[in-house]
Amino acid sequence: MEESIELVARKCGQQLDTFQRCILANQANPSSCDEHRVALSKCAADAVPLLSTIKKTCEPQLRAYDACLAANTHKGDEELSNQCTPVLRKLWECTEFVKRQEMERTGSRPERRPV
């Protein structure tokens, strides 16, 4: 997954930077950055096709983690960690499952579309 993150950062640097700046400038209203989030998501899906598969397959875990973060955002770091780490672990387990399936399907490493 680290390779995927590096690829997204390399191929979608502008979208990532714009989204991060927006989030930092709008911490009280992160939904105002939805346009930038969508642009980053589209770029990432194009750069790393496996991300689209993970998003589809692991949608319940992604939604649960997002909900946990939203519900615990105003709590301290320790409480946020206590509440959301188990949810994050389930998301990680799902992503690892999808990666293994892709490796079995292709007979090698997860497939990457040339960019």
N, C-alpha and C positions, 0 to 999 in steps of 0.2 A: 504494500500500500504506500510505503514511503516513496517508491519509484513513481507511483501515480501522482502523488502530491507534488513531487519535484517537476514532473511533466506539466501539470496544471500551472504551477508557478512560472515555468519557463514559457509556455505557450499562451498563457492567459494573464500575464503580468499586469497589463494595463487594467483589465477588468478587476483583478484582485485588488490592485492599489486603489482604484476608484471606489470599490465597495468598502474596503477597510477605512478609507478616509471618511466616507459617508457615515459609517457606523460610529466612528469616533466623534464626528461632529453632531450626531443625532442620537446620543445614548438614551435620551428620554423618549425618543420616538423612532426606534429602529425600522418600523414598517415604512417609513419615508424613503428607505433605501431599497425597496422591493425591485425597482427597475434595474438597479445595479446588481442585485442578487440574481435576478433572472438572466442578465447578460453574462454573469460569471458562470452560472449553471450551464447555460447553453455552450459557452466556450469549453468548459470542462468536459461536457458530454462529447463534444467533437474531438477534443484532444485525447480523451481516455474513454473509449466505448464501454469498457468494463464498468465505469461509474453509472452509466444508464441502467445496466443490468442490476447492479447493486441497489440503486434507488428503487427499481421496480420490485425486486425480490424482498428487500429489507424495509419496505415502506412502513409496515407497522412498528418496527423497531426505531426507525428514524422519527416517526411521529411521536412515539413514546418519549424518546430522548429530548426532542424539541419541547414537548409539553413539560417534561421535568425541569428543563432549563428555565422555561417561562414561569413555572410555578415557584421556582426557588431563586430567581434572579436577585431578589432583594435581601436574601439571607447571606450570611457570611460564607467565606470560601469553604470552611470546614463542613458546614451544614449542606451546602450545595454539593460538595464532594460525597458526603455520606448518602444523600438522597439520590444522586444521579449516577454515581459510579456503577452500581449494579445494572442500571438501565443501559449505560454506555457499554458495559461488558456484553450484554445481549446483542447490541448492535454490532460490536466487534465480531462476536461469534458468527453472526449472520454473514457479515462481509467475508470472513474467512471461509465459510461454507461455499459462498458464491465463487470465490477465487479457486477453491479446490475443484468445484464443478467445471469451471472454465478450463482449468489445467487438464482435467480428465478428458474433456470434450476435444481439446486441441492436441492433446498428447505432449504438451510442453507448458511453457509459461503462459499466463493470460495474454490473450491477443491484444495487440495495440494497432490502431489504424494509423498509417503514415500521415504525418501532418506537415 
